Amino acid sequence: MLLKYFYDEMLAQASYLIGCAKTGEAMVIDPMRDVEPYLRVAAKEGLRITHVTETHIHADFVSGVRELAARTGAQMYLSDMGDANWKYAYPEIEKAILVKDGDTWMVGNIKVQVIATPGHTPEHIAFMITDTAGADQPMGVFTGDFLFVGDVGRPDLLEEAAGISGTKEPGARKQFQSVRRFAELPDYLQVWPAHGAGSACGKALGAIPSSTLGYEKRFNPAFQFDDEDAFVRWLLKGQPEPPRYFARMKYVNKVGPALLHDLATPVEVERPLLDQAMAEGAMVFDLRSAAEFVAGHVPGSISVPIRKMYSTYVGWFVDFNKPTYLVVPDGADMNQILKDLRAIGVDDIPGYLPASALGDNLVQLPTATVKDLSAALSDHSAVILDMRNLTEYEEIHLPGALHIPLGYLPRRLDDIPRDTPIIAHCATGYRSQVGTSLLRRFGFTNVATLVDPQGTWRELASAVAV
């Protein structure tokens, strides 16, 4: 059996290809929307992608199952678990094979067995793999968002992201039962999860790409609980704030994402067209460096400098009902940018403006120094706006700081004063710059972002009682 691992660092998402060398058949598990990497590897290894599947209806990225099936003719295997609200509704759903707990199929000499693992989502399943050419017992499990290295999948996304109330505690209880079921499986089984460190699908994911079930039983906190109520309390506490785009992804992946060949290709635009589009309600994300944005930017644009996982921040604030335009660094790899943004469903991108074409009528982004921050703490001359996550805030924070996590800014604008100077901060300045540019888009003229890449503001926090 051949096993290939694929990892998208922007979304901390893992997918896999398994292949049978004897028959040349292959299957992809939890594919990303950009399917070219799977096609390249399959061709290199002399394999045909004949099967494609996923562990659940994903919330954090656009699934590539439909795309890969359309490109290769691969048979789709989709979960038929969960209630009626979480059944797939692809246009070509009649061509898919819907599977339940205990179902099996073959990919050449590789046996795939479905294990129901509800909890993270009602329809979640895992895939136990047996290489029948060399053994009659399974070798590992593709666990999706159920079991990670050092953690398990959060059960609250349907409630926190999709707005379906009353689902997180029942989900946590189902997750407990799924964990107990896996506790009975052999220790030697390899564990191949769908996410690594940095994903918002859990709270303490490890950076190691794989594990063994025996290791997880011994060191993963989820396996240390015998009491269900205690497990539920532990699992629901301290989960990171889910990006707003998660709700959109659940819907898109349920009904079937648009195929890439049906999407329009963005074109380079000039500044007047960009200004007109903004006046008509379009959103503009500026992907240049933080320093370039501070020095001068289009009024009303949102700063999201390109770096690891930058697309998640776009996903926090993008309006899927409006077109999105981009300001990009000169020489930017537009193909990669499109892959990054289309991976989270930002499909309506009519055009982009290179940095060199920005022209005039630019505004600067106000900044503050640690000295300014210290003075504000002493004389209360400014409101300190902490844009970090709740767990970060609870660990350490500045006295009297107003805490609003970055992603929650749009829904809490009324909590932010407009007649008092504001100094926004986060851990190192990236999120506070995103948030400051967003607030200025909403008409806040009194806000500055703390420029403190070394995070020395912590010295001010540790010097006072918090």
N, C-alpha and C positions, 0 to 999 in steps of 0.2 A: 504494500500500500504506500502511495505517495501522499505526503501531507505538506501543504504550503500555507504559510501564514502571511496575512496582509494586515497592515496597520496604518490607519489614518491619524496622524498626530494632531491634526486640527480638531478632531472630535474624540480622540482617545478611543477609537472604535476598531475592533479586530474582526476580521472575516477569514474564511478558510476555504481551501480547495483540497479535496481528497480525490485520489485517482487510483484506478486499478491498471497496473502496467500490462497485465495479460490481455484485457479486453479493450483497453484504451478509453474506457468510460470515466467520467469525472463528475463530481458534484461540488457546487459552491454553497457554503453556509453563511447566512447573514451578509449578503453582498452589499457593497456601497453602490450608489447610483452610477458612478463612473466605473464601467465594467471593463475598460481596456486592460487594466492590470491582469485580470483573470484570463482574458483572451490571449494575452501575450504569453503568460506562463503555460497555459494549456498547449498552445502551439509549440512552444519550446520543448515541452515534455512529450510531445506526440499524443496528446489526449484530446478527446472531444467532450465538451461540457454537455452532458446529457441530462443532468438533474440539477435543480436549484431549489433551495429551501431557506427558511428563516425560522428563528425560534419564537417570534412574536411580532405583533404590530408595533414597530419601533416608534419612539417619540422624539428621538434626538437627531435623526438624520433621515433623508429620503431613501427608502429601500431600493435596492437594485434588482430585486427578484423579477419584476415585470420587464425591466430593461434587458436583463440578461436572457430571459426566455424569448423575448422578441428578436434578439440578435442571434441566438443560437438554435432556437427551437427546443431548448431544454424543457423537460417535464417539470412543472411546478408542483411542489408539495407544500401545502399550507395547513396551519392548525385549524381544526374544527372544534377545539375546546372552548370553554367560556360560554357566556350567555349570548342571547340574540343581538345584543348591542355591539358585540365585538366579533362579528363574523366578517370575513373578507367580502368585498363587493367589487372586485376587479371587473372590467368590461368582459374579459375572457375567462371569468371564474369557472365556467363549465369545462374548461380545458385543464383546470388544476385538479390534483388529487388531494382531497381534504382528509387529514389524518387525525387520529385520536390516540390516547394512551394505549401502548402495546402494539400498535401497528408497526409493520416492518416492510422493508423493500431492499433490493440489492442494487448496488452500483458496481457492476462486474462481480468480483468476489468479495466485495465489502458489504457487510450486513449493517443496515441502519435500523435502529429500534427507537420508537418514540416513547419518551417518559414525560407524562404530564407534570409540570412544575408550576402550578398557579401561585400567585402571590405578587410578584412584580406587576403582572397583568393577569387577567382571568384566563386568557388563551395561551399563556406561555407553555412551551414544551422544550425539552432537551433531546439530544440525539446520542444514543449509545452506539458506539462503533465497534464492530468485530471484523478483523481481517481473517476471513474464513480460509484463506490460502495457507495460513500458518498457525491458526489457533481456533479453538472452539469456544473461547471465552472472550468477552469484550476487553478492549485495551484502553478505552477512554470515552469521555463524554463531552460533547459540545454543549455548554451550559447556558449560552446566551447571556441574558441579564438576570438570571436566577442566582448563579453562584460565581463570584469573582475570587481572585486571589486576595484573601484577607477580609472579605466582606460578602454581603448578599445584596441583591437588587432592592431598591426602595419600593414600597408598596403604595406610595401616596401620590403618584403622578396623575392618576385619573382624577383625583380630587384637587390637588394643588395646581396642576397645569391644565387639565381638560375641564375642570369645574364640575365634575360629577361628585356631588356631596355624598358622604356616608360610605365611601369605598375604601378609605385608607386602613381603618382598623380591621375590617373583614379581610382585606388583602394581606395585612400583617399576619393574621391568624392562619391564612392559607400558606403564607410563606413559611411559617413555623412547621406546618405539616409537611411541606416539601423538603425542608431541611431534615426533618426526622426520617423521612423516607430515604434520603440520600445517606444518612448515617448508617443505614443497614447495608449499603453497597460495599464492595471490596475496596480495601485501602489502596490497592495497586493501580486503580483506575486513574488515568491522566485526566486533568481538568483543563479544558480549552474554553475560556470565557470570551465574551463579546466586547469587553471594555477593559481599559487599564486606568492608571492613575490620571486624575484630571477630569474624568467623566462625572456628570451630574446625576448619573443613574444610581449612585451610591454615595456613601459619605467617607469611606476609608479604603478605597481600592488600592491594591498594591501595584507597583510598577513592573513586577516580574510578569512576563507574558503568559505563563502557564504554571500549573501546580499538579499535585496529586491529591486525590480525595483523602488519603491518610494524613497528609500534611494539614489539609484544611480542617479535618476533624480535630486535630490536636491544637491548632493555633488560631483558626478562624473564630472570632467571638460568637458567631451565630450558632456554632455547634456546642457551645458551652452551657446552653440553657436547657433545663428540664422542665421549667415552669413556663407555660405559654404566655401568661399575663406579663411576666418579667421580660420575656423575649419581645413582646409587642411594644412595651414601653421603651426598651433599648432601641429597637429598630426605627421607631418613629421619631426619636429624639435626635436633634442635631443634623437633620438632613439639609443639604444646601438648597438655596432657592432655585427652583427650576426655571430656565429661560422661557420667556413667553412663547417662543416659536414651537415649543413642545406640543402645545394643544393643536396647532396647525398640522404638525407632522403626524399625529395620531390619525387625524381625518384623512390626510393625503395618502398615508400608507394603508388605510383601510379600503378606500375606494379605488386605489391604484394611481400612482404618480404618472404625470405626463411623460411620454417618451422623449428622449433628448432631441431626436431628429425633428420633432414638432415645435421646438423652441426657436424663437428668432435669435439671430446673432447680434449682439450689441455693436453699435457703430461709434466711431469717434465723433464727438459733437463740439460745437463752439460755445463760448460763454453765453451769448444771447439766448441760445436755445435752452441752455441749462437754467438760466434765470427765469425764462418763461415757464419751463416745466415746474420749477419750484413755486412760482406764483399760482400755478394751477393745482398745487397740492402734492407734487412728487417729493420723494425723500432723496436727500443727497448724503452719501457717506464718503468722507474724505479719508482715503487709505494711506496718505503720506505719513511721514514720521511726525512724532509729537512736536518736535521743534519747528518743523516747517509749518504745521498748522497754527502754532502759537504766533509765528511771525506774520502770517497772513492767510486768511481763508474766506471762502464765499459765505456771506452772512446766512445763518440758518442751517448750514451744513453740520453734520455730526462727525466728530473725529474718532476714527477707529483705525489706528495705525496697524499695518500688516505685521503680524507676529504669530507665534503659535496660538491657536485657538481663537484668533481674532473674529472668525465668522460667528462664533457664539455670541459675541457682543452685538454684531449686526442683528442676529436673531432676536436679541432682547427687544429691539426697538423698531424693526422693519414693520411696515404696514403692508400686509399681503394684498390689500385691496387697492394699492396705489403703485405706480411705477417707481422703480428705484434707479437713480443715477449714481455714478461713481466719479470721484476725483482720484486719479491714480498717479503714482510716481512716474516720471519719465522712464521709458524702457521697461515698464512693468510687464510681467508675464500675464497677459489677459486670459490666456487659456487656463492657467492655474487659478486665477482669481475666480473665473466662472465656475470651475470645478468646486472650489471652496464654497461659493455661495449657493450654487445649485444643489449642493449636498444637503443644505438645510431648506431647500424649497424656494429660494429667492430666484424665481424664474423670469419675472417681468423686469428685465434690465434693458431698456431701449438704447442707452448710450453711456459713454464715459468721456471724461475730460482729462487730458494729460496735464500734469502740473505746469508745464511750460506755456500752456494756453489759458491759464487762469486770468491773465490780464489785470485790469485795475479794479477799483471798488472792492478791495479786500479789507477785512477787519482783523484785528489782533485778538488773541485770547488772553484775558487778564490772568496773571500768575501771582503767587505769593511765595515767600520764602519761609524757612523755619523760624527766622527772626520775627517775621510778621506774625506767624502763628503764636510764638511765645508772647508777643506783645498783646495779642488778642486775648490770650488766656489770662493775662495779668489785669488788663483794664476792661475786659468784656466788651471790646469795641466791635467784635464780629461774632457771628454765629459759626461754630465749627460743625461742618456737615460731614459725617463719617459715612462713606459709601461702601464699606466692606460688608462681608457676609456676617450673619449673626454670630456664628461660632468664633470668628475673628474678633468681633466686638466684645464678646463675653470674656475672651482671654485677656485683652488689654484695650483700654480706650482712654481718650482724653476727657478730663472732667467737664461735665456739662455738654458734651457733644450731642448733637442731634443725629440719631442713627437712622439712616434710610438706605438699605442695600441698593446698589446701582440699578438693578433691574426693576425695582419698585418705584423709582422716581416718578414716572408718568401718572401713577395712580395716587400719589401723595403730594401733589403740587401744592395743595391747600395747606399742608403742614409746614411749608417752607416760606419764611418771611421775604417779602419783596422790598421792604423799606429799611433793611439792615444789611450791612456788608456780610458776605458769606465767604468763608474759606473752606473749600471742599478738599477732602483728602481720602486716601485709601492706604494700601500698604506701601506702594512705591510710586504712585502717580499715574499709572495707566488708566485705571478705572475712574479716578477723579477727573481726568481730562475728558474722557468719554462723557461722564455725567455733567461736567461743566458746560461742554458744548451743547448737550441736550437741553439743559436748563436755559441757556441763552436762546436756543431755538424757540422755547416756550415764553420768551420775553423777559427773563430774569437778567437784568443788567448789572446786578450787584454782586455777582459771584466770581470768584477767582479759584484757580486750581493750584494746589500746593505742589511745587516742584521740589521733590525730595526723593530722588531715585534710591538713596541708601536707606531710606526709612528711619532717619534720625529723629523723627517726631516721637518715636517710642521713648526716647530719653525724657521727653517732657511728660509723657504719661506715667513713667515709672517713678518720676520725682514727686508725684502727688498721690493722694489716696483716691483710688478709683473703685 
